[in-house]
Amino acid sequence: MTTLTEYTPLPGELVEFRAPDATLAAAASAPVHPAPPSHLQENHLRRRLANTVAGNPQAPWLGVHFDLPGRPDVNALAGALAAWVRRHPTLLTWFAPRDGGFRRHALAPETVRFKPVRLGAEVSGQDVRDHLRARVVPATDPTAWPPLLAAAVLRPTSSTLVLAVDHAHTDGLSLQYFYDELRSCYAAELAGTTADLPEAGSYVDFCRLDRARAARIDATSPEVARWADFLSGGRPADPVDLGTEPGRMYPSAAFDVEVLTAAEADAFARGCRAAGAGFSAGVLAALALCHHRLGGQETYRALTVVHTRDEPRWERAHGWFVNAVPVRFPVGERPFTELAATAQEAFGQARELSAVTPMRLMELLPRLPGLQLDVSQTLPLVSYIDFRHAPGSREWAARDAGFLLGEGRVQGLHLWVNRLWDRTYLRIEHPGTPLAAAGARRLADGVREVMREAAGVAAQEAPV
């Protein structure tokens, strides 16, 4: 995971893949689609437009980059990109503000085309980065089409492909498939065939279900009561001093640290399984123990990210299939395996709330008597993903594959723990102040220490 400001590819010829005028005209006149935006999409659209009007820095997109061998055929790459977009219905849509809400428009798949546009024969890596920084936010506008930016840096021995998509249409689990799918589409273009890929479901269809499920939840639902109980405790205290003002947003900064080697991750997973817990619960247990050691917290409270791909048809669909759910459990200085079992139970209970989106919750909570909420306070967020399940992921390191992120604003700490084939790393996003940076480093060191301690114990206890 790399912030775009820190991304510098090797120099080469810069090419963008843009929709031709005929496709843009077809998109502009695309008919209204009956599927509403999901709750996440609508909230994202409102925030993006509000930040644009206010002139606030924002990071409303997600991206990926990876290398291809040699100098690819740019016309075949353009065709591969079009085939990939046609594969995922959400990428065929855009949203028009209408009557205080948003109306979806969808263009016909057969109208989708891209063409290579050459922007410079010898472009430095810094100039490529600066070009992407200037282009990516306006080029991924979800109120127009396409909601994505694709570019390549061409070189004789290897070339770099970059893709950025507005967050309304994507998430980290969706982007993990792009490496394999784009290469398959490219090979098919060169061969004049159709890519042999698993069928992909439609996030547009999921949006209908999202709205229907949300409508069945009202202020008397038990899920809302559990959320209200969690939120009534206010914002959890940070385990380290960030030196920030309550309710104030700060320009974000971030860093990555390796917390486990591949062997240590295997041992950590064995230790979690022995306790009846998964790796994700083990991550939560490690964070809880670190919070206890650094901040003396007796109860761990945070939001953790869960996917909402609750049917097989969504497995390879591209879209925003996530939710944040509240997790809470007692900590104390006790053995890691015991804490992991507690975290697993709390995580299982939290997953039961995955159908309640935060946006639906904000609609319902004001109807609850006596509940006082400070909506200016954001909650700490924790995410864990095992990317080893992604097709082609064993090649990512050799192909310099990675995620790209924009520059936004934050109030507190957001943490991602990602497991790869060769390592497991922690990324912390924090307010961009010296005190917050120092505090985040202390937290990262603490988390690494706890996870390696747990891995070491599990390795010693493994049967010979």
Secondary structure as the mmCIF struct_conf table of DSSP 4:
data_model
#
loop_
_struct_conf.conf_type_id
_struct_conf.id
_struct_conf.beg_label_comp_id
_struct_conf.beg_label_asym_id
_struct_conf.beg_label_seq_id
_struct_conf.end_label_comp_id
_struct_conf.end_label_asym_id
_struct_conf.end_label_seq_id
STRN STRN1 THR A 2 THR A 3
HELX_RH_3T_P HELX_RH_3T_P1 LEU A 4 GLU A 6
HELX_LH_PP_P HELX_LH_PP_P1 PRO A 9 PRO A 11
STRN STRN2 GLY A 12 ARG A 18
HELX_RH_AL_P HELX_RH_AL_P1 ASP A 21 ALA A 28
TURN_TY1_P TURN_TY1_P1 SER A 29 SER A 29
HELX_LH_PP_P HELX_LH_PP_P2 ALA A 30 PRO A 31
STRN STRN3 VAL A 32 VAL A 32
HELX_LH_PP_P HELX_LH_PP_P3 HIS A 33 HIS A 33
BEND BEND1 PRO A 34 PRO A 34
HELX_LH_PP_P HELX_LH_PP_P4 ALA A 35 SER A 38
HELX_RH_AL_P HELX_RH_AL_P2 HIS A 39 ALA A 54
TURN_TY1_P TURN_TY1_P2 GLY A 55 GLY A 55
STRN STRN4 TRP A 61 PRO A 69
BEND BEND2 GLY A 70 GLY A 70
HELX_RH_AL_P HELX_RH_AL_P3 VAL A 74 ARG A 87
HELX_RH_3T_P HELX_RH_3T_P2 PRO A 89 LEU A 92
STRN STRN5 THR A 93 ARG A 98
TURN_TY1_P TURN_TY1_P3 ASP A 99 GLY A 100
STRN STRN6 GLY A 101 ALA A 106
HELX_RH_3T_P HELX_RH_3T_P3 PRO A 109 THR A 111
STRN STRN7 LYS A 115 VAL A 123
HELX_RH_AL_P HELX_RH_AL_P4 GLY A 125 ALA A 139
TURN_TY1_P TURN_TY1_P4 THR A 140 THR A 140
TURN_TY1_P TURN_TY1_P5 PRO A 142 THR A 143
BEND BEND3 ALA A 144 TRP A 145
STRN STRN8 LEU A 148 LEU A 154
BEND BEND4 PRO A 156 THR A 157
STRN STRN9 SER A 158 ASP A 166
HELX_RH_3T_P HELX_RH_3T_P4 HIS A 167 HIS A 169
HELX_RH_AL_P HELX_RH_AL_P5 GLY A 172 LEU A 175
TURN_TY1_P TURN_TY1_P6 GLN A 176 TYR A 177
HELX_RH_AL_P HELX_RH_AL_P6 PHE A 178 ALA A 191
TURN_TY1_P TURN_TY1_P7 GLY A 192 GLY A 192
BEND BEND5 THR A 193 THR A 193
HELX_RH_AL_P HELX_RH_AL_P7 TYR A 203 ALA A 215
TURN_TY1_P TURN_TY1_P8 ARG A 216 ARG A 216
TURN_TY1_P TURN_TY1_P9 ALA A 219 THR A 220
BEND BEND6 SER A 221 SER A 221
HELX_RH_AL_P HELX_RH_AL_P8 PRO A 222 LEU A 231
TURN_TY1_P TURN_TY1_P10 SER A 232 GLY A 233
BEND BEND7 ARG A 235 ARG A 235
HELX_LH_PP_P HELX_LH_PP_P5 PRO A 236 ASP A 238
BEND BEND8 PRO A 239 VAL A 240
TURN_TY1_P TURN_TY1_P11 PRO A 246 GLY A 247
STRN STRN10 TYR A 250 THR A 261
HELX_RH_AL_P HELX_RH_AL_P9 ALA A 262 ALA A 274
TURN_TY1_P TURN_TY1_P12 ALA A 275 GLY A 276
HELX_RH_AL_P HELX_RH_AL_P10 PHE A 279 GLY A 295
BEND BEND9 GLU A 298 GLU A 298
STRN STRN11 THR A 299 HIS A 307
BEND BEND10 GLU A 311 GLU A 311
HELX_RH_3T_P HELX_RH_3T_P5 PRO A 312 TRP A 314
TURN_TY1_P TURN_TY1_P13 GLU A 315 ARG A 316
BEND BEND11 GLY A 319 GLY A 319
STRN STRN12 VAL A 322 PRO A 330
BEND BEND12 GLU A 333 GLU A 333
HELX_RH_AL_P HELX_RH_AL_P11 PHE A 336 ARG A 351
TURN_TY1_P TURN_TY1_P14 GLU A 352 ALA A 355
BEND BEND13 VAL A 356 VAL A 356
HELX_RH_AL_P HELX_RH_AL_P12 PRO A 358 LEU A 364
HELX_RH_3T_P HELX_RH_3T_P6 LEU A 365 ARG A 367
BEND BEND14 LEU A 368 LEU A 368
TURN_TY1_P TURN_TY1_P15 PRO A 369 GLY A 370
TURN_TY1_P TURN_TY1_P16 VAL A 375 SER A 376
HELX_LH_PP_P HELX_LH_PP_P6 GLN A 377 PRO A 380
STRN STRN13 LEU A 381 ASP A 386
HELX_RH_3T_P HELX_RH_3T_P7 PHE A 387 HIS A 389
BEND BEND15 ALA A 390 ALA A 390
TURN_TY1_P TURN_TY1_P17 PRO A 391 GLY A 392
HELX_RH_3T_P HELX_RH_3T_P8 SER A 393 GLU A 395
TURN_TY1_P TURN_TY1_P18 TRP A 396 ASP A 400
STRN STRN14 GLY A 402 LEU A 405
STRN STRN15 ARG A 409 VAL A 410
BEND BEND16 GLN A 411 GLY A 412
STRN STRN16 HIS A 414 ARG A 419
BEND BEND17 TRP A 421 ASP A 422
STRN STRN17 ARG A 423 PRO A 431
BEND BEND18 GLY A 432 THR A 433
HELX_RH_AL_P HELX_RH_AL_P13 PRO A 434 GLU A 461
BEND BEND19 ALA A 462 ALA A 462
#
